[in-house]
Amino acid sequence: MCGRLNFIDDLFMRTLMHDLSIANPNEMQFSRFKMPTNDISIVREIDGIRRLQTATWWLLQETTYDSFKPSSFTSFNTRYDKLNQQGSAGYLPYRESRCVVLAKGFGETEKQGTSTKYYDFIAQDSALTLGALYREWHHPKTGEYRVSCSIITNPPHPDMMPYHSKASPLILPQGSHLLDAWLDNDNHQTDMFSELLKPALRHDFLVQEIQKPSSYNKMGEAMLLRPNDTFAT
């Protein structure tokens, strides 16, 4: 699962926002480390304009007396094989409320026997467009408005297996008609996205083992991951 996100402010993140014609790039929530239930920035297209919007990274929310809280059902990721399953949390958002999360990298956790290892994957000379879903919530008592989101995960990628063997994030190809179609919420023809629901990394990554996500103490030397599908579109 994609359980951590990296949003450091660099030239490649800024360039990606420019290339995507983001109307409010200065509202990007930069951070080295974001975890599920944190607020992050998503990209939505409304009336043809692409804007950043703050969203809680946990798709399902529960209504409390005067606000919302993350549901007891884990929903910071949505598995690819649930997108076309009627009644699943991601079924309708996949058809009606897709979004993109711009990130510099992501983090994964791998359990090996009784030990747990943590790895950060940082895109090299690029930034990422992660396929995501969102939902909007209105509180019946207070009128509070909230947006929540979830990152879509694909099957594990062969080149990631030494570091994470369960899943890989859906990384959208940049500069393509598919990314434009993904952000067009008037487009309900999800069959065109079927090729995206296969593992593809599309970028080179620097993979760094860390002691734990909160402290970011590096463990050993970083490794350069050059996947076979770097130029996949």
Rosetta blueprint (number, residue, H / E / L):
1 M L
2 C L
3 G L
4 R E
5 L E
6 N E
7 F E
8 I L
9 D L
10 D L
11 L H
12 F H
13 M H
14 R H
15 T H
16 L H
17 M H
18 H H
19 D H
20 L L
21 S L
22 I E
23 A L
24 N L
25 P H
26 N H
27 E H
28 M L
29 Q L
30 F L
31 S E
32 R E
33 F E
34 K E
35 M L
36 P L
37 T L
38 N L
39 D E
40 I E
41 S E
42 I E
43 V E
44 R E
45 E E
46 I E
47 D L
48 G L
49 I E
50 R E
51 R E
52 L E
53 Q E
54 T E
55 A E
56 T E
57 W L
58 W L
59 L L
60 L L
61 Q E
62 E E
63 T E
64 T L
65 Y L
66 D L
67 S L
68 F E
69 K E
70 P E
71 S L
72 S L
73 F L
74 T L
75 S L
76 F L
77 N E
78 T E
79 R E
80 Y H
81 D H
82 K H
83 L L
84 N L
85 Q L
86 Q L
87 G L
88 S L
89 A L
90 G L
91 Y H
92 L H
93 P H
94 Y H
95 R H
96 E H
97 S L
98 R E
99 C E
100 V E
101 V E
102 L E
103 A E
104 K L
105 G E
106 F E
107 G E
108 E E
109 T E
110 E E
111 K E
112 Q E
113 G L
114 T L
115 S E
116 T E
117 K E
118 Y E
119 Y E
120 D E
121 F E
122 I E
123 A E
124 Q L
125 D L
126 S L
127 A L
128 L E
129 T E
130 L E
131 G E
132 A E
133 L E
134 Y E
135 R E
136 E E
137 W E
138 H E
139 H L
140 P L
141 K L
142 T L
143 G L
144 E L
145 Y E
146 R E
147 V E
148 S E
149 C E
150 S E
151 I E
152 I E
153 T E
154 N E
155 P L
156 P L
157 H L
158 P H
159 D H
160 M H
161 M L
162 P L
163 Y L
164 H L
165 S L
166 K L
167 A L
168 S E
169 P E
170 L L
171 I E
172 L L
173 P L
174 Q L
175 G L
176 S L
177 H H
178 L H
179 L H
180 D H
181 A H
182 W H
183 L H
184 D L
185 N L
186 D L
187 N L
188 H L
189 Q L
190 T H
191 D H
192 M H
193 F H
194 S H
195 E H
196 L H
197 L H
198 K L
199 P L
200 A L
201 L L
202 R L
203 H L
204 D L
205 F E
206 L E
207 V E
208 Q E
209 E E
210 I E
211 Q L
212 K L
213 P L
214 S L
215 S L
216 Y L
217 N L
218 K E
219 M L
220 G L
221 E L
222 A L
223 M E
224 L E
225 L E
226 R L
227 P L
228 N L
229 D L
230 T L
231 F L
232 A L
233 T L
